[in-house]
Amino acid sequence: MLKTVEVKNVYKRYKLYKKKSERILDLIMPHKEYGEDFFALQNVSFDVEKGSIIGLVGINGSGKSTLANIIAGVIPTTTGEIKIQGNVALIAVNAGLDAGLTGRENIELKLLMLGFSKKEIINMEEEIIEFAELEKFIDQPVKTYSSGMKSRLGFSISVRVDPDILIIDEALSVGDKAFAEKSLEKMMEFKARGKTMFFVSHSISQMKKFCEQIIWLEFGTVKEYGKASEVLKHYESFLAEYQALTKTEKKKYRTDALNRQSLKKEKIL
C-alpha cells in the first residue's frame, strides 16, 4: 500500500520563559541559553497508508494539536522528518480564518491562496456557504461568529477544496449536533473515496464510529498505535483510572511521565 504520511523521529521543542528579559537575552546571547526547554513532541514516528482513518487521542497537553499542525505544515518540526504524499487541509476552529474579514472574504482569500481562479471561486462559493449554513451571516466579520460558526465555515471550505489528506482537530466538538452529523456523513463520503484522514477529538463515541486506527499520545510521545477497537479499549481504561485521581495525583502522574520521557530522550539524543 502507498504511504501517504511518514513521520520519523519528530521532536517539537518550545522555550518557556519566566520573564520577558529571558526571551530577549536568549535572542541576543546565542552562546548562553535562557528559559526552560519544553518538548511538546518527543521521538514521534509512524506511517499511514493511503485511505487510512487515524484518530488521535490523549489527555490535554499530550501533543495532539501540535502533531496535527505539523502534519498540516502549519508549524515546523524542531528535528525529525515528515513526508506527505498529496495536499493537506486542516480543519480547526479559527484555523486559516482572518477575524477581520467577512465569511465570504475568507472563502475568497483561502481559495485564491490555494490557486483557484476567480471563476472557479464563484462556482464554489455558494456551495460552501450553503453547506456551512451561514447564509444570513456570510457577509458579517468572522470576529462576530461563534466558535460553531467558525468551525462550520472552516469545515465547509476544506471539504469543498477536496484535499488528499484531511485533518479534523476538534472541529466537530463545537456547534450543533445536526451539523456534526452532516459533517460525519461528508467524512464517510471521503472515506469511501479512499481519502486519508486524521481525526482529533475527545469524543470516544465518534472515534469508535469513524476511525480504523488510533494513535494514543501521552505528553508528547506515542504510547500506543494500532487498531481502534484495541487502543480505545486500553485508553478508556486509562481514562477511568486517571479521572479518579486527585489533582495532586494527576500532577505527580504527569511529572513522573515527563521524567521517564526525559531519560529516554537523553539516551536517544
N, C-alpha and C positions, 0 to 999 in steps of 0.2 A: 504493500500500500504506500501511496505517496505521503510523505510527511509534510504537512503544511506549516507546522510550528516546531522549531527545535530550540530549546532553552538549555544552555550549557554553563554550569558553574557561575551563575549570576549572583552578584552581590550589589546591594544598593546601600550606600553609606550617606548619612546626613550628619551634620555637625550641630550639636546642641550647645548653646552659649548661655551663661548665667547673666551676662550683661552685654550691652551693645559694644563696649570698648573691646571686649574679647574678639568679637566678629571683625572689627576694624584691624586690630593687631594681627589677627590671623591672615588678613589680606596683605598687609604691608611688611610682615616679617615672616617670609616663607621658610626660614631655617628653624623656626620655633613654632610649635603647634599650640594653639589655644582651643578651648572648648573640648567637649566630650564626643567621641565617636558613637553614633547610634546606627546600627545596621538594621534597616527595615527588611532586607532580604539577605540570606546567607547561603551560599553554595546551592542555589536552586537549579535543578536540572530535570528536564522531562521532554519527551517527544509527543507530538499529537498528530495522528493520521487524519487525512482529509475526510470530512464528513463526521468527525467525532463531536460529541456534545459533552463538554467538560464543565463540571461545577467546581467552584472554588469556595471552600468553607473554612471556618476558623473563627475564634472569638475575636472581638475588637482588638486591633493592634497587631494582628498576625501577618499583615502584608498583602492582603487580598487586592485592595485597590492599587497599591504600588505595583504589584505584578501585572494587573490589568493595564495600567497606564504604560508600563514598559513594553508589553507586547504590542500595544497600540501605537507605540512610537511617540507618545506624549512626553515622556521623560526618559533620559538615557540611563544605562546601567553605570555603576561605578567600575566594575570589572565583569567579565563574562561575555557571552555571545548569544545573540538572538538571531535566528534565521526564519524569515517569513516568506511563504510562497503565496502571493496574491495580495490584494488590497484589504485593509482592515478598517472597520468602523467601530468606534467606541460609543456606547450609549450610557450616559450617566447624567444625573441631574446637573445642569449648568455646563456640561462638557461641550466646548466649542460654541457656546452661545454668548453673544455680546449683549449685556444687560441694557445698554443704552440704545440699542436698535429695536425696531418692532419685530414681531414674529416673522412677518413677510420679508423684511430686510435681512433677517438672519437666514432664512431659507435661501434667498438670492445670493448672499455672500458666501454661504457654505458651498453651494453648488458651483459658483464661479471659481472658488478656490480648488474645487475638485475637477475643474476643467470642462464643465458643461457649457454649451453655448447659450446665449440669451433665448434663442428659440426653444431649445431643449428645456430650459428652466421654466418658461411659460407653460409648456406642456406638462411639466411635472408638478408645478406649484399647487394647483387646485386639488390634485390628488393627495398631496401631503397635508394640506390644510384640512381637507375632509376627513382623512384618517385620524388626524390629531384632535378632531372635534373642537377646533378653535376658531370657527368662522366669525363669531362676534368679537373676538379679541385679537385677531391676527394682525391688526394694524395698531395695536397698543404696544408700548415698550415692554420688553421682556422683564425688566426690573419690577413691573407691576404684576407679573404672573406668580401664581402659587407654585410650590415645588412640583405638584402633579401636572400642572400645565407645561412647565419647562420640560419635564420628563416626557410628556406626550409629544411635544414638538421635536425634541431630540430623537426620540424613537422613530417618529414618522419620517424624518429626513433620512436617517441612517438606513432604514429598510427599503426606502424608495431608491436609494443610491445603489442597492443590490451588491453589497461587498462580498468578497470571497470568505472573509473571516469576520464574524460579528461578536463583539464583546459587550455584554449587558451587565453593568455594575450597579446593582440595587435600583435600577430604573423602574422596576415594576413594584417596588415596595412603597411607592408614594402614589397618591391619586386614587381613583375609584376602582372597585373590583371589576366592573364591566370592561373598562379599558385594559386592565391587566389580563383578563380572559381573551380579549381580542388580540392583544399583543402576543400571548402564548400561542394562539392559533396561527399568527403570522410566523412565529418562530418554528412551529411544527411544519409549516409550509417550506421554510428554509431547510429544515432538517430533511424533508422528503427530497429536496433538490440537491442534497449532498453538501450543504454548506458546513463549514467548521464553526462552532460556536463555543464561547466561554460565558458562563452564567455565574455571576456573583450575587448571592442572596443569603439572608438569614432564614429564609423560609424552607424548612426541610421538606414540606409537602410539595412545593414547587420543584425542588431538586429531584425528589422521587418521581415526579410526573414527567420530567423533561430530560434529565441528564442520564448519560450512559456510564460515564466515568467521573470520579471525584478526586480532586487534589485537596488534601487537608493540610492547611498551613498552620503552623504553631510558632508564633513570634519570629516569623521570617524564614523558617525552614520547612521543608516538605516532610510532614510527619507520616503521611500515607498517600499513595496514589494507586487507584485500582477501580474495580467495578463499583458502580454507585451503590448497589444493594449491600455490599460488604463494608465499604468505607463508611457509609452513612449509619450503618448499624453500630460501628465502633464509635463514631463521632457522637451519636445520640447518647450512648452510654457514658461517654466522657462528659458531655454537657450536663447530664443529670447529676453527676458527681461534682462537677465544677460549680454549678449554680447553687449547690447545697453548702458550699464553703462560705465562711465568713469573709468580710472584707480583708481582714488581716491575713487569713489563709490564702486568699486569692493573690494577694501581693507577694507572699512567700513563694507560691507556686510559680508566679511569673519570674521572680528573681532567680529561683533555682533553675528554671528552664533556660533563662538567658545565660546563666553561669555555665551550664553544660554546653551550650552552643558556643560560648567564647572559647572553651577548652578545645572543642572540635575545630573551630576556626583557626586557632593557633597551630594546630597540627597540620591543617591543610595549607595555610599560608606560610 
